[in-house]
């Protein structure tokens, strides 16, 4: 008989800052699988062990985090897998499927938790970069850029629309070269609005510190202080 391990099976039934973040992260980097025996699993594989431990904690899970050691220049990969048909069905109702890569739907996130969901997705499948451009010119420009990536163009189009409703004015949605994924990119002003959306008035400690640091280091260099 399988060994029962505790997990909050009702976690995805009720919206909260923690649920919204984890849902966003799962939609970026998670998966649903059904094995040949008909057992349903949710799993996530990432390089950042600490954030995976934090998500396991809010899920009230006793499941072990497995390690796959990286070789050469590849990073270690950490994996959390939870068997629960009930949780899988709740995630399906929210827009996830077994083969979600190209068909993932954007969930109907309550306005109150939209920033948490965006931060979760950004931590899973987003990137932020700051540095100097126009290095060949006399005056270089210090900029910041943020990007969301997905193979589901419909998902990114809906995110783009909702972020515009939150005050972002620019942005571009482009297909990546040599693959089926798309990038939703924002430059300086919109990246700073995105920063405030994701990190102002946090009610949870769920976030990747290194990504938040990139925004805040940019603000410090611009002699700005985060609000």
Order of alpha helices (4+ residues) and beta strands (2+ residues): alpha-beta-beta-alpha-beta-beta-alpha-alpha-beta-beta-alpha-beta-beta-alpha-alpha
